Amino acid sequence: MGSLSIWHWLIVLIVILLLFGSTKVSSLMGDFAKGIKSFKKNMADDEPSPNSSTTQPNKTLSASDHKDDSVPFNEPPKTTVSSDSDKK
């Protein structure tokens, strides 16, 4: 009862073909294949080559390595309000 037989899958396939048409399904599968090929190509481009001399060693940064003093921790940001009388 839990598994679907081949007849169930054939009926589902026929319903999908009737709803969307064979040209729509084939174009969707073609677009899906192009997306997979593009993904694989981009993943291969991102991998560094082992004989590359321009690679830099990986460095793990900790919270103490980056110090941002632009906004104090406990102080709210300062806002200014200008009015039309200030511009005259």
C-alpha positions in Angstrom: 0.0 0.0 0.0 2.8 2.4 0.8 4.7 2.1 -2.5 3.4 3.1 -5.9 3.4 0.6 -8.7 4.5 1.3 -12.3 0.8 1.8 -13.3 0.5 4.6 -10.8 3.6 6.3 -12.2 2.3 5.9 -15.8 -1.0 7.5 -14.9 0.8 10.4 -13.2 3.0 10.9 -16.3 0.0 10.8 -18.6 -1.8 13.4 -16.5 1.3 15.7 -16.5 1.6 15.4 -20.3 -2.1 16.2 -20.8 -1.9 19.2 -18.5 1.3 20.8 -19.7 1.8 19.3 -23.2 4.9 17.5 -24.4 6.6 20.6 -25.8 6.3 22.4 -22.5 7.7 19.4 -20.5 10.6 18.9 -22.9 11.5 22.6 -22.9 11.5 22.6 -19.0 13.8 19.5 -19.0 16.1 21.2 -21.5 16.3 24.3 -19.3 16.9 22.2 -16.2 19.8 20.4 -18.0 21.3 23.8 -19.1 21.1 25.0 -15.5 22.9 21.9 -14.2 25.6 22.2 -16.8 26.1 25.9 -16.0 26.3 25.1 -12.3 28.9 22.4 -12.9 30.9 24.8 -15.1 30.8 27.6 -12.5 31.8 25.2 -9.7 34.8 24.0 -11.8 35.8 27.6 -12.4 35.7 28.4 -8.7 38.1 25.6 -7.7 41.7 26.8 -7.4 44.2 25.0 -9.5 46.8 23.1 -7.4 49.8 24.5 -9.4 48.7 28.1 -9.1 51.4 30.3 -7.5 49.0 33.2 -6.7 47.1 31.4 -3.9 47.3 32.9 -0.4 47.2 30.8 2.7 43.9 30.6 4.5 43.7 32.5 7.7 40.9 32.0 10.3 39.7 35.3 11.7 38.5 35.6 15.2 36.4 38.4 16.8 39.4 40.1 18.2 41.0 40.4 14.8 38.3 42.8 13.6 37.7 45.9 15.6 35.1 48.4 14.4 35.1 51.6 16.3 32.7 53.4 14.0 29.7 52.8 16.3 30.0 52.6 20.1 28.4 49.5 21.5 26.1 51.1 24.1 25.5 54.5 22.6 22.5 55.0 20.3 23.2 56.5 16.8 23.0 60.3 16.7 20.3 61.7 14.4 19.9 65.3 13.3 16.6 66.9 12.4 16.7 69.9 10.0 13.8 72.2 9.5 13.0 74.8 6.9 14.0 77.6 9.2 17.6 76.2 9.4 18.0 76.4 5.6 17.1 80.1 5.4 
